[in-house]
């Protein structure tokens, strides 16, 4: 069923506002950890649960690429509710390929695996080791990670690692 973007203008606006609050809190929290506010993630997840129950997964044809990216980011940050993350991942995987960016699926799949203490498939999730060095969480079958990444519209792990170092320091 084709959706018209106009019908979902208020959904797009809501998602954009939620991500603005999410990102403001995260940026502050990185500089000043005592300003991290977990209630933002809880509120956003509650709103996303209502939204997904109401319209299903927000497809690109419904909310545009930015809106779909915003929905994905909010679910990515719903670590306190792994069952909801898993449900959203299944909805994303079952969507037509043009409706959900493959890289969103890869990031969420890795996020869920890492949350369960399992190896990730695509190397999207990083952590600091005991020396403070930024490294990817354990990767399943690391020899073939770039092949898997390519199928999910992701560049080579080496390039992603460099972008992580630029963003967060080595």
N, C-alpha and C positions, 0 to 999 in steps of 0.2 A: 504494500500500500504506500503510495507516494504522499508525503506530507508537504504542506506548504509552510515555508519558513515564517510567513506573516502570522500564522496561527500561534506560533510559539515565541513571539517577540517577548512576552513577559517572562517566559522560562529562560530565554537567553539573557535577559537583564538580571534576573535573579541569580543565575549561575555566575555572571560576571561580578556582581556585588559580593557574592560569597567568596569567590577567589580573591578579590581585592582584600577582603578582611583576612583571609587565610594567609596571603603573601605578606601583608603588613605585619601580622603577628610573627610569622616565621623569620622575616628579615630582622625584626627587633630581637627575637629570641636567639638568633645566631650571635648578635652583638652582646646582648645582655640576657644570659640564660634565665635569670629570675623573672624576666618579662614573658617567658613562654606561657601561653594560655591554652591549656588542653580543652577548655570549654568550647573554644572555637571549633575544633574538630568534632566534638560531640554534637554541637548545634548543627554544623554543616551535614554531618552524617544523618541526623534525624530528618533534616529537610530533604536530603537526597533519597532517603528511604521512602518518604511520601511521594516525591516526584517520580521515582522509578515504579512505585506501585500504581501511580496514576497514568503515566504515559509509556511505561517500559523504558528501555535504555534510550537516552536522547541521541538519536541518529544525526548525522551531518545534514541530511535532508530536512530535519526538523529544526535544528538550532544552529546550523552552520558549523564550519570547522572550529571556530573559536569556542562556540558553545559546547561542542562535543569534547574539545580539549579541556574545557573548564570542568565539565562533569567528570571526566576521567581523573583529573588532578584531585578533585574533592574525594573521590572514592579511593584514590591512591593514598590519601592521608587519613583514611578511616581504619587505621591499624587496630584500633580498639574493638573493631567489629569485623573480624575475619570472615564470618559467615556471610555478611553483606558483601564484602569484597569478592568472595567466591561466587556469590549469586550474580553480581554484576559482570564478573569475568565470563561466566557462562553465557549471559545475555550478549556480551560483546562478541564472543566467539561464534555465536549462532547467527549474528547479523550478516547481511550481505557485505562483501569485501569493500565496496565503495562507501559504506555507511560508518565504518569504524576503522580508524587508522591502525594498521597492524602493529606499529610501534607502541601504541597504547596498550594493546593486549600483552605484548612482551613485558613491558614495565610492570603491569599489574600482576602478571603471572609470576615474575621474579619476586615481587614484593610479598606476595602471599607465601611463596616457597620459603623465603628468608624468615618470614614471620613464624613459620612452622618449624624452623631449624633445619630445613632441607636445602640441598644445593640448588642454586638458580640455573636457569637454562641459557639466559641471554647476557648475563654479566652487567645488568643495569643497576644493581644495588651495591653500594660501597659502604665501607666502615673504616674507622681508624683502628690500626692494630695497637699492640701494647707499647710500641715505640712512637705512636702518634702518626704513623704513616697511613695515608689513604690507600686502601686496597679494595678490590671487589670481594664481596662475600664469596664463599665457596661456589665454584661453578662445576656443574655436572658435565662430564666429557669435554674438558676445556679445549682439546685439540680441534673440535668441530664447532666451537662457539661462533666463529665468524660466519660460517656457513648458515647456522641457525639465525644469526643476527640479520644477515642479508635478506632472508625470507620474510623477516618482520620489518623491513624498511629501515634497518639500523646499519650504520657504518661499522667498520672494524673496531674491535674492542680497544686496540691500541689508540685509535683516534679519540674514542670516548673517554678513555683513561686520561689522556692529555687534557681534554676539555674539563674533566672533573678537577684536575690539578690546577688549571687556570682559575676555575670558579671557587675552589675551596682550599687551595694550597696543598702541597704535596704531603 
